């Protein structure tokens, strides 16, 4: 195809070529994956089926439990529906921001498309569709059991599910448009150092505002207030999700209307409202944002080049100021200089990638919101059973946080060394010390974060000191085990060709790491909780109290040492 013909190719025909290219590439990767690791397909199919079945019965049981409460039950169930869709809307917006940045500005394919005689708007439109598809499939997967259970509980007709599926289409488009516009505006200033400081300050301010502004209902208010007044106080912090200006509330209103006989017209009104805003957003994105894409892409590359040149000039003139990281690095004298250099190399790589540190900020913000909301359950801890139940649920939540942290940020670390891994392999440091460095760095960072989380949450729940110490020791042991698992599997299943950490995590090794970590968390928390649950339920425990915690400790050491030993042996024969 010559340049003149390509310059006038229509957008539908160009999208057809792009789709054909990605479809052939997907089929090739799938065929290669089935040949090299057939176990991956069975693991994924088993996980999907288990989640769909377990999630359906879990949501169904929860909805039936709520609806059994007189008056308040149905109101609470509807408010939860609004909250779930509001959470989906926020997460879709953030996901489109992060995925859009990686897809539009850090993707080699996008750079190649921009070098072709193809309109820049068409490149933006195709990448917009890619980001929309990648960020939205998880919503359909996560909410499918919930909506199936909602339909069964309300005894809806078959067309309810078709209408909800159609309602999802405009619902996922709106946050994609918001995210694409946001990233086009942010990318022009994102490379500047002050932007990170401003974003961190805004995030801290938002968390402080949430902590100070959202007050829990005290026991005195709960016992003195009437039911109507108490309901208003309890739901005060959730009123924002019912705002008539939020697309999530429009979808929730449509789902609620479609589940009731005779209100399908009201549901269609909210569906058409969603569709009109989605179509307007697509017009603005495809036309207006498409015209701004190349300018933003050029500005992003120019700012990186300008920053690199400025740093190089300052270094040559020896006028560059010592940064905070440089000052800390100079003070770590007892540690080997080679190990310190590796540690701060990983920190700088993490800090220079907006897709990495923004996800970590969101992750850390969710932890702070979780801890702040623990104030609402303190008045339930008057009985030994509820104290034990909530304490181990808190341990399970911290363990889930730990597994997510290690899988998402630790597992890709070895692969992110890239094709330059041979430099480390031939250096005096060696790959063995690289693996050990990444393990200790992961253990110290993840153990510190989850340890502080466990202490703060336990103190907010008014646990006795011995229980706090016990849980901190447990979470530190789990942190060591999960760090060894993530670092070990990351070295056993490296992918030096991929630069996107999200794609590295979605590989066979990342999936295996996530599955094993979830199984380990479930088993470990259950083993630790068994003696106390038998005690509070006044049933005889057939083993000594130390027996099941000892099994959990042995399981943790096996999970720590086996992947690490295999990884240390693997790097001996690693082809550089």
Secondary structure, DSSP 8 states (H G I E B T S, - for coil): --HHHHHT--HHHHHHHHHHHHHHHHHHHHHHHHHH-HHHHHHHHHHHHHHHHHHHHHHHHHHHHHHTSTTHHHHHHHHHHHHHHHHHHHHHHHHHHHHHHHHHHS-HHHHHHHTSSS-HHHHHHHHHHHHHHHHHHHHHHHHHHHHHHHHHHHT--THHHHHHHHHHHHHHHHHHHHHHHHHHHHTTTTTSHHHHHHHHHHHHHHHHHHHHH-----HHHHHHS-HHHHHHHHTGGGGGGG-TT-HHHHHHHHHHHHTSTT-HHHHHHHHHHHHHHHHHHHHIIIIIIHHHHHHHHHHHHHHHHHHHHHHHHHHHTT-----HHHHHHHH--SS-HHHHHHHHHHHHHHHH-HHHHHHHHHHHHHHHHHHHHGGGGGGGTTSHHHHHHHHHHHHHHHHHHHHHHIIIIIGGGTGGGGGGHHHHHHSSSHHHHHHHHHHHHHHHHHHHHHHHHHHHHHHHTT--HHHHHHHHHHHHHHHHHHHHHHHHHHHHT--TT---HHHHHTSHHHHHHHHHHHHHHHHHHHHHHHHHHHHHTT---SS-HHHHHHHHHHHHHHHHHHHHHHHHHHGGG---
